[in-house]
């Protein structure tokens, strides 16, 4: 529109200048035979200029009307149901974005648990040959505990203690530190938000129960036809069917079977898990892992014994060499004294 208006002004200016020149020429030249006015071209230019101005005015009015209609349509859309929905969606998106930025996950991560363990047990560092097993056990236990289906019980405690003792049983011999493995276990439990004293007491209660109770009686306690004498054990048997069945519970179950003299094989495990009303496939899978880990631990203990025997031989050789050297010096001194 601005370009059209400028063009119309230029044409009108040229037409005015042309009209002035034409008037001067008309006064100087008189034609009698032809009376055609010489200002016809000027009038055409003026008409074109006014036409352009009119078009520019009409376009400007149309644009203003279109802007008002668009504004009215925008207001109507905003006031209507779709406008309200759009506004609510936009506001909800802004709130959700802010909520996500401010959200803090209440569930602890594996790294949080491992960091908590090293805060509880900073020094001396765990031996490298035990560290990987310990971190793996801590990670698996953490993933079990943070599951919403998990519920702590005494059989779980027995499984955790049994696995830990099998893993760290020879630790104190290598470090020559009294109670080092116990300190690590306490840090392990605290990092997982468990009470070490409670875990140990619950595990010992189930272990004593398994040794003092016949297998048939234990099966009736698992099935629920009779109640276990200890409420902690009864709650563990009755609650595992509706809670998370983890590896530590499987190891606790295998320990109970060993304690009452039942062979740990696939058939017996399936029978006992059926009494607990849990899926046998998870327990049999844990059985394979349990046997593999026991073999690894047995091989590690044999290696540790070999290292101890080798170190003792080296120590005996050093002591023997030192004794021979002292004896030789004593002989030399005695010979010098005689001379």
C-alpha positions, 0 to 999 in steps of 0.5 A: 500500500505504501508503494502504491501511494508513493507511485501515485504521488510521483505520477501526480507531480509529473502531471503537474509539471507537464501541465505547466509546460503545456500551458506556456506552449499553448500561449505561444502557439495558436492553431486555427485549423486544429483546435485540439487542446494540448493538455489531454495527455496531462489530464490522463496522467492526473486521472491515473494518479488519482486512480492510484490514490483511490486504490491505495485508500481502498486497500488501506481500508480493507487491511484495517477491516481485515485486522479488526476481523482477525482480532475479533476472531482471535478473541472469539477463539480464545473465549471459546472451548478450543481457546480455553483448551489451548490455554489450559494445555499451554499452562499445563505444559509450562507447569509440567516443565517446571515440575520436571525441573524441580522433581527429585527422585526419592529412590536411592540409586546404586551409586548412592548406596555404594557411596554410603558404604564407603562413607561407613567403611573408608579405611582400610580399602577392601582387598581387590579380589573381594571388592568386585564380589562385594559390590556385585552383591551390594548392587543386587541387594540394592535393586531388590530392596528399592523394588516396591514389592519388596518386604524385609523378612527373617529368611531374607536376612538369613540369605544375606548373612549366609552369602556374605559369610561365604563371600568374606569368610577368609577375609580376616585371615588375609588382612590379619585384622580382627573383626574387619569382615564384621565392620564391612558387614555393618557398613554393608547393611547401613548403606542399604538402610538395614540394621546390622544387629537386627539382620544378624539376630533374624538370621540366627533365629531362622538358622536355629529353627532349621536345625531344631525342626524336622523337614516335614514340620517346616513344610507344614509351616510353609503351607500354612497348615501349622504356625511356626513357633517364631512370628518372624519366621511365620511372617516370612513364610506367609508373606513371600507369596505376595512380595518380591522373591529375591536371590537372598530369600532363595539362599535363605531357603537353601540354608534352611534346607541344609540346616534340617538335612534336606538335599539341595537339588532341583526336585526338592527346591520345587517341592519347597517353593510349591509349599511357599506358593511361589514360582519354582523357576526363579528358585531353581535359577537361583540354585544354579547361581548359588552352586556356581558361586559356592564353587567359585568361593571354594576355589578362592579359598583353596587359592588362599590356602595355597598362598598361605602355605607358600608364604609360610614356606618363604617365612620358614626359609628366611628364618632358617637362613637368618639362623644359619647366618647367626650361627656362622657369626657365633662360630667366627666370634668363638674362633676369634676369641680362642685365637 
